[in-house]
Amino acid sequence: MNLKEVFKQFIESEKKFNFFVVDLLASEYGWPIEYIENLTLPEIAGLIIAIRERKDLRDMLDQINVAKGFSGQISSNLKPKVEQSKEDERKNLETLAKMLKLKVRRIDG
């Protein structure tokens, strides 16, 4: 491999890295490309490490919660944040049928 080919591969790797960084930070934080392009390399590296550590921790917590679920011990961090409201399913279906101008027919059984 000659120097020209090595340089070409280096440029391609740099482009891929830039796309990776922009994609990761834009999807993670919603930042525009212009903002991301102004970050320094140490800032980018720190953010990538923080994202990875947070996702690893989330994965570990999910695995713990699955294990607790299988053992019948529901984790306190899985409690519903909002109480589920008790809805009248029949009333909701009748309302939907009226909106769709469908004839409602009850079937017992």
C-alpha positions in Angstrom: 0.0 0.0 0.0 1.5 3.3 -1.0 1.3 6.6 0.9 -1.5 7.9 -1.4 -3.8 4.9 -0.5 -3.0 5.3 3.2 -3.9 8.9 3.1 -7.1 8.2 1.3 -8.1 5.6 3.9 -7.2 8.1 6.7 -9.5 10.7 5.1 -12.4 8.2 4.7 -11.9 7.1 8.4 -12.0 10.7 9.5 -15.2 11.4 7.5 -16.8 8.3 9.0 -15.8 9.4 12.5 -17.3 12.9 11.9 -20.6 11.4 10.7 -20.6 9.1 13.7 -20.1 12.0 16.1 -22.7 14.2 14.5 -25.2 11.4 14.3 -24.6 10.4 17.9 -24.8 13.8 19.5 -27.6 15.1 17.3 -29.8 12.1 18.0 -28.9 12.0 21.7 -29.2 15.7 22.5 -31.0 17.2 19.5 -28.1 19.6 18.8 -27.7 21.0 15.3 -24.6 20.1 13.2 -23.2 23.6 13.5 -23.1 23.3 17.3 -21.5 19.9 17.2 -18.9 21.0 14.7 -17.7 23.6 17.2 -17.0 21.1 20.0 -13.5 20.3 20.9 -12.2 16.7 20.6 -11.9 16.4 24.5 -15.5 17.6 24.8 -16.7 15.0 22.2 -14.7 12.2 23.8 -16.2 13.1 27.3 -19.7 13.2 25.9 -19.3 9.8 24.1 -18.0 8.3 27.3 -20.9 9.8 29.3 -23.5 8.5 26.8 -22.0 5.0 26.9 -21.8 4.9 30.7 -25.5 6.1 31.0 -26.7 3.5 28.5 -24.6 0.7 30.2 -26.2 1.7 33.5 -29.7 1.7 32.0 -29.0 -1.8 30.5 -27.9 -3.1 33.9 -31.0 -1.7 35.6 -33.2 -3.2 32.9 -31.5 -6.6 33.4 -31.9 -6.4 37.2 -35.6 -5.5 36.8 -36.2 -8.4 34.4 -34.5 -10.7 37.0 -36.7 -9.3 39.8 -39.8 -9.7 37.6 -39.0 -13.4 37.0 -38.6 -13.9 40.8 -41.8 -12.1 41.5 -40.2 -9.0 43.1 -41.2 -5.9 41.2 -38.7 -3.2 41.4 -39.7 0.1 43.0 -38.4 2.1 40.0 -41.0 0.3 37.8 -44.1 1.6 39.7 -46.4 3.4 37.3 -45.9 7.1 37.3 -49.5 7.8 36.5 -52.4 5.9 37.9 -54.3 4.2 35.1 -57.8 5.6 34.8 -60.7 3.2 34.8 -62.4 3.6 31.4 -65.7 2.2 30.3 -64.7 0.2 27.3 -68.2 -0.3 26.0 -68.9 3.5 26.2 -65.6 4.2 24.3 -66.6 1.7 21.6 -70.1 3.2 21.3 -68.6 6.7 21.0 -66.2 5.4 18.3 -69.0 3.7 16.4 -71.1 7.0 16.4 -68.1 8.9 15.1 -67.7 6.4 12.3 -71.4 6.3 11.7 -71.6 2.6 12.3 -74.7 0.8 13.5 -74.1 -0.6 17.0 -75.3 -4.1 17.7 -74.9 -5.8 21.0 -74.2 -9.5 21.1 -74.8 -11.4 24.4 -72.8 -14.4 25.2 
